[in-house]
Amino acid sequence: MPNLNYAEQWSPELLAILIQGTLTSPFITNNVRWLDAKTFHFTQMSVSGYKNHKRSGGWNTGEYNQKDVPYTVTHDRDVQFMVDKADVDETNQTASIQNISHIFEQTQVVPETDALFFSKVAQAAQKTELYHTETASTEYTSENVFAKLKHILAAGKLRRYKANGSLIMYVSSDIMDKLEVSKEFTRKIEMTQIAEGGLGIETRVTDIDGVTLMEVVDDERFYDRFDWDVAEGGFAPLKSKYTITTDTDVVEGKTYYTKSDSAYTVVAKPTKTNIATYYEKTVQGSRKINVLVACGQTCKTVPKISSIYFFAPGAHTEGDGYLYQNRQLSDTFVFPNGKDGKVDSVFVDVDPAEEIAE
């Protein structure tokens, strides 16, 4: 059998699996103009506004700025599976390239696509003033959940994206549970599909002021950052890490922590006398997302399947069996608006508690 790259032949089927499984399918696009193997263009334009007209004659000259910004896909992942000939024979062909690829896409690619989207959008919002908050999940109640969600949708410039129907709000299952019994919320919550063309995962969906509200049942993919270098493969919430400080005196502006059992507490007023007992945070841990708002016009996940190879027995040197190899380039981007080049179409509310390393 020839050693074929199956990416082109298989990409429509694999993408369909991806769309059927991802909660973030409305944001997946292949409509990009590639400059090279992993870079595409986003054209950004801004123009100045009116000025007062002078009846004495003449016109006010405005300015326009246009720039083509290259965006590079950097989430570069790969895996290979070796299936011994005996395993294929003894399982009546169930250990085949089709089955391995199908299961891999459903159980690994789909959750990772969502996790990448949620984390990248959350981080973009956290870098932008007015578009991020921290709320303990216990602060959400059936009495206040509707008001809190309405308040989020009123943040910053989200109103203008809400008006054209391009926002989607993702919420945790706990928040959806409380909204369902809220006396202030009178709309129906139902199991439905979110993607176009009848393709989409079923979950609890409703709307607030015309904005689709979608439950994220699998909370393992609903964090603001992830560890993409897990020993067994896949991804996991990033654990925060602390080390004893090497400072000999208090550094102004630096945050120090004390440790009690496995808990770390911020030192309100650090002193030189106790400096040797203080810890510094070296890795910020993941935090669970309560609510995430994204705009279909400005948030895009760009999957680029670089290569899928299948080698028959004897066509490789890994052993006596079939070899499956899959490499994928993908990424999520939050684009600025076209008026002033600022990000103003996303929002995230996270629980302040971090995942802590044991």
N, C-alpha and C positions, 0 to 999 in steps of 0.2 A: 504494500500500500504506500502511495506517495506521502511525504510529510507535508501536510497542508496547513496553511494558516486559515482557521475556520472563522476568523473574526468577521469578515465581510459576508460570508455565506450565512452565518448564524446570527448576525447582529439584530435583525428584525425580531426574531424569536426571543432572543435574550432580553431585548428592551421591553418586549411585551410582558415578560415575566416580572421585570423590574417595576413596570407601571402598575401591574396588578397587586404587587405586594407593598409598595411604599406608601406611607402616609403623606409624603411630600411630592407625590407624582405630578401635581399641577405645576411644579417649579422645574421639572426636568425638561431640558431642551436639547435638540441637536441642531437647532437653527443658528449656527455660528459660522463665521467666516475665518477659517483657520489660516494663520500665517505660516505655521510649520507644524510639526508633529504634535505640539502641545500648547500652542499659543494662538489666541484669537484677538480680534480688535473690538473695542467698544468706543464709539465716537461720542464725544461729549461737547455740547455747544451751549454757550450762554450769551445773552444779549442784554444791552442796557435798556432802560425804559424811556418813557416820554420826558421831555423838558418843556417848560413854558414857552409858548410861541410868542415871538416878538413881531408886532404888526408893522414895525419899521422895516421889515424885510429880513430875508435870510432864514435858514433852517438850522436847527440844532443837529449836530452830527453825533450819532450814536456809535457804539462799539460792539463788535461781536468777537467772540473767541471760540475757536474750534480746535480741538485736539483729539487725535486718535491715540487711545491708551491701550497698549497691549496687555492682555491678561494671560497669565501662564498657569496651566493646570499642574498642580504639584503633588496631589494625593496619589502617589505612585505605589501600586500594590501588586503582588504576584503570589502564586501558589502552584504547586504541581502535585499530582497524585499518580502513584505507581500501582497498577492493578495486575497482580500476577495472573498468568494464563489459567492456572488451576482455579483461581477464584471466579474467573469468568465462566469457566466450564461448570463448576460446581454450583453456581448460583443461577444457572439457566439464563445467562446473558444479562442478568439484572445489574451487574457491575459493569456497565457500559459507559461510553463517553457521553451519551445522551442523558442517562440517569445521574451520573456524577455531576455533569454541568447543571442540570435542572435543580438538583438538591443544593448544590453550592450557591446558585443564584438566589434561591428562595431563603435559605437559612443563614447565609453569610453576606452576600452582596446587598440584599434588600435592607436588612437592619442597619448595615454600615452606611448605606446611602442616606437614610434618615438621620443617623447619628451625626454624620458629617454636616448635613444641612442645618440641623438644630444648633450644633456647636458653633459653626461659622457665623450664622445669623446672630446668635446670642453674643458672641464676642464682638461683632460689629456694633451691636446695640450698646454693649457695655463700654465701648470707646466713645460713645456719643452722649453728650449731656442732654438730659431731659427724656432719654429713651431707655432708661433702665432703672429698676428698683430692686430692693431685697425685702422679702416678706417671709416670715416663718410660715410654713404651710398650715400650722395650727391656727394662725390668725384668720384664715378663711373660714367663714361659717355660713350656714344657710341664710342667715339674716343679712350678711354684708357682701356676699359673693357677687351678686348682681351689680351692686353699686361699685365694687372694686373693678369689675371687668369694664363697666361703662367708663370709669375714670381712666383706665388704661387706653381705651379707644379715643379718648379726648386729648391724649398727650401730644405735645408738639404739633407737628404738621400732619398727623395721621388722619385728621378729618378729611383732608382733600383726597387722600387715597381711599378712604372709606366711602366717599361720595361717588366715586366711579366704580365701586364694586370690586376692587382689585386686592383687598386684604383678606387674609385667612388668619384666624386666631386659634392656636393650639393650646389645649389645657390638659392638666393631669387628670387622671380618673377621679381623684379625690375631689377636685374642684367641680368636675361634671356631676358627680354624685350630689354635691351640695346645691348646685344650681338646679338640679332636677326637683329638689324639694323646697326650693326658695318660693316664698309667697309673692315676692315682687316679680318673679319671672313667670310669664304666662304663656310663652310659646311652647310648642311641642318639641320634645327631644326624641329622635328616632334613629334607628339603624338605617344607614343609607350609604351610597357610594359617592365619593367626592370627585373622582376624575371624569374627564369628558369621554364620550363614546361608550359609556357603560363599563369602562375599565377602571377599577378602583377597589381599594380594600374597604370592607364594611366595618364601620365603627359608629359610635354615637355622635350624631351631628345635629346642630341646631344653628340659630343665628341670633345676633343682637344688632339691631339697627342696620340690618342688611349685610353684616359681616358674618361669614361662615365661621362657626365655632366647632372645632373638631377635637375629639378626645384622643389622647395618646395612651393607649392601653399598656403598651410595652414600655415601662418607664426606664428600662435599661438603656434605651436610646435617647432619653430625654434629659440630657445634661449639657452644661455649658462648655465642657472640654473633655477630652478623652485621651487615654493612653493608647496609641496606635501600634505600640511595639510590645504586645503581650507575648509571652513565651510560647503559649499554645496556639497563637494566631488569633485573628479577629481584633476586637477592641474591648476596652473596659474603662469604667470611670477612673480618672486619674487620682491617685492617692496623694494627699499632702504629706510633706516630709519636713522635719525639723532637725537642726543640728545645734550643738552647743556653740555659742558665739566665741569667736577668737578675739573679740574686742577687749581691750584693757581699760577702756573708759567709754562712757555713754556717748554714742554718736547722735547728734541732734537730728531729729526727723526719722530716725530708724525705729522700727517696731520690734520690741523684744517680747518674749513669751516665757512663762514659767510652766513647768510640767508637774501635774499631779496625777499619778497613775498613768492613764493613757490620754488624759485631757490636757490641752494647752490653753493657757489664758493670757491675754494681752496684759503686759505690765503697764499700769496707768502712769506711774512716776518712777521710771528706772533710776537706779543709783549706782555710782561707781563701786560702792561697798559690796553690792550683790551681783556685779556684772558677771562673775564667773559661773553663776547658776542660771543665767539666762540662755534662752534658745532663740535662734533665728529660723524663719520659714524659708526653706530652699526650693520647695515645690508647692505651688498653690493647688489644692485639691479641687476636684469637680464639685459642682453644686447642682442639685436637682432643679430643673426648670418647673416653675408653677404655670407660667403663661408665656407664650411666645407669639408675637405678631409679625407676619411677613407679607410682603407685597409682591404679587405676581409680575408686576411691571419691572421691578428692580432687583429681585432675588432670583437667581438662576443656578440650578445644578447642571453642570455640563459633564456628562459621561463620555469618555472616549476609550472604547475597547481597543487596546493596541494590538493584542495578539492572543489567539487561542489555538494551541497546537495539539495535535493528536498523533502519537507515534505508535505504529504497530510493533509487535514483537520482532526483534531482529533489526529494527530501523533506528535503534538507539543503544546506548551502552549502560543503561541503568539496571538492567536485569531482564528476566524472561517474562515479559508481560507488556501490557499497554500503558503508555505514558501520556498523561493529560497535563497540559501547562496552560495557565491563564494569567495574563498580566493586564491590569486595567489602570488607566489614567483617568482621574475624575477630580472635580472640585466644585465648591459652591462659592458664588460671588454675590456680594451685595453692592450694587452700583449706586453712585450718587444721583441726585436729581439733575434735571437739565437746566435748572435756573441759576443756582449758585454753587453747584458742585458739592453739595453737602449730603450726607446720609440722613434721611429723615422719614424713612418708610418702614422702619422695624422697631420692635420694642421687646424687652425681655424682663420678666420678674422671676428671680431665683430665690430659693431658700438659702439663707446665709450659711447654714451648716455645711462644712466641707467634708468630703470623704477623707478619712484619716488613715494613714498607713499603720498597720498593726505593729 
